[in-house]
Amino acid sequence: MGNTSVTTKILRFLGTEKGLLTMSAIVALYAFVYQITIGEYIVYDTKSYFQAYESLRSGIIDDFRTPIYPIFVGIFQNILKGTPLYATIMLLQIIVFLISVHYLYILTKPLRDTKTRYLLTFVYGVIPLIPSWCNIILTESLAISGSIFYLYYTINSIKYQLTKYVWLSILWTLLLIMLRPAFIYLIPLNFFICIILFKKSTKHVIYNGFIGNVIIALIFCGYCYQMKQTYGIFSPSGVSIINKYVIDRENIFNTSLIKDKHVKTFIDSLQQENKYTPFQEAIEIANKLGYERLNNAISDNRQHMLIDHGIIKRIYATSRCNYSVVAGIIPLNFIEPVIPNLASIFIIIIIFSYIILAYIYTHKSIPYTTITLLFFSIGNILISIIGGPNDHGRLIMPSFPAVLLLTGILIQMIKNKSFLKNEFEE
């Protein structure tokens, strides 16, 4: 009886938010131990963030990395050296992740079914797919966690009409963009939210939203202008230029269209050598001739392209991908084969596009929070496919929280036996 009583207490505890957080911490720390012993927490991009920090220290913005993550890792570089440095960064990412688990659980509150709320939080926080990212020195962990903070404050600003939530949403927009420029789509998303909320919201909330987003847009443009002054490209980083070259090189790149003959000759010579990948070719061109001339060459090629010939192939490739798994830890070896591929996300997006239109027609009102989740997901996926030549399973990871919440709404609608009873909007 005593053992049964203890087991019952443990099971009850695990069925609470504290229990979920405890399990999330155990999984994340297990992955942490694995990574620092027999795993690999330093990957191909890791070094570039520390190099970017050194550039920032010397007063020059980095050509490859926006400042948030380099500053994040660089602060601890000044204090720690070697393995303790990386371990500290990973532990801090775990802490941020655990906070995001709590915020996700709060976000699920409108779904009044406790089992659904528990399931969504369990999938995010306990299944190693997300916790494993905390133990890699890359932006993914903070981008995923930051997505939840952005969604939390944005949805709360819609629901509660409080200025503090508006400005916290604006702050997280800025942090995410400067963490990962692919989040630039959040600026038009925020403006769109302000527009559709115009009749619903108090005027001071709308005005604060517009002002905040204008400030972010000006900061972003100012940063791009500084890149233009330093590297010759009006862009937040050289990565976007490199990616454009890789996309065109893997599909159609007609060097005869390049107006700068010196650039044409150099690219032809690299292609004839056939010893570089398209990515390495782009780096060689940027290092030798500069980003501006590389970008001009890409523009010359694209002026004669009616469409991006590779986008259909990338959409298809993305639909066949799974969300990326980064750590070869034992649980993931069993989980990876059963993770739905990204085609399931496209299906959910199509379903919700229909549901939202039907909801607007039937209820004569706009499902503001559901639209926010849907557009957040669509924006992240489109940017990843359009701007990323490959590795879409990794690039789309920040959409996971929003897609998970949409899935929870769908589960609840099925339980309610109605596709138009959306508890998330009540």
Stockholm file with secondary structure:
# STOCKHOLM 1.0

chainA/1-426         MGNTSVTTKILRFLGTEKGLLTMSAIVALYAFVYQITIGEYIVYDTKSYFQAYESLRSGIIDDFRTPIYPIFVGIFQNILKGTPLYATIMLLQIIVFLISVHYLYILTKPLRDTKTRYLLTFVYGVIPLIPSWCNIILTESLAISGSIFYLYYTINSIKYQLTKYVWLSILWTLLLIMLRPAFIYLIPLNFFICIILFKKSTKHVIYNGFIGNVIIALIFCGYCYQMKQTYGIFSPSGVSIINKYVIDRENIFNTSLIKDKHVKTFIDSLQQENKYTPFQEAIEIANKLGYERLNNAISDNRQHMLIDHGIIKRIYATSRCNYSVVAGIIPLNFIEPVIPNLASIFIIIIIFSYIILAYIYTHKSIPYTTITLLFFSIGNILISIIGGPNDHGRLIMPSFPAVLLLTGILIQMIKNKSFLKNEFEE
#=GR chainA/1-426 SS CHHHHHHHHHHHHHTSHHHHHHHHHHHHHHHHHHHHHTSCCCCTTHHHHHHHHHHHHTTCCCSSCCSHHHHHHHHHHTTCCSHHHHHHHHHHHHHHHHHHHHHHHHHTTTSCCHHHHHHHHHHHHTSTTTGGGGGSSSSHHHHHHHHHHHHHHHHHHHHHCCHHHHHHHHHHHHHHHHHCGGGGGHHHHHHHHHHHTTTTSCHHHHHHHHHHHHHHHHHHHHHHHHHHHHHSCCSSCTHHHHHHHHHHHTSCCCGGGCSCHHHHHHHHHHHHHTCSCHHHHHHHHHHHHCHHHHHHHHHHHHTTCSSCTTHHHHHHHHHHCCSCCCCCCHHHHHHGGGSCCTHHHHHHHHHHHHHHHHHHHHHSSCCHHHHHHHHHHHHHHHHHHHHCSSCHHHHTGGGHHHHHHHHHHHHHHHHTTCTTCCGGGC
#=GC SS_cons         CHHHHHHHHHHHHHTSHHHHHHHHHHHHHHHHHHHHHTSCCCCTTHHHHHHHHHHHHTTCCCSSCCSHHHHHHHHHHTTCCSHHHHHHHHHHHHHHHHHHHHHHHHHTTTSCCHHHHHHHHHHHHTSTTTGGGGGSSSSHHHHHHHHHHHHHHHHHHHHHCCHHHHHHHHHHHHHHHHHCGGGGGHHHHHHHHHHHTTTTSCHHHHHHHHHHHHHHHHHHHHHHHHHHHHHSCCSSCTHHHHHHHHHHHTSCCCGGGCSCHHHHHHHHHHHHHTCSCHHHHHHHHHHHHCHHHHHHHHHHHHTTCSSCTTHHHHHHHHHHCCSCCCCCCHHHHHHGGGSCCTHHHHHHHHHHHHHHHHHHHHHSSCCHHHHHHHHHHHHHHHHHHHHCSSCHHHHTGGGHHHHHHHHHHHHHHHHTTCTTCCGGGC
//
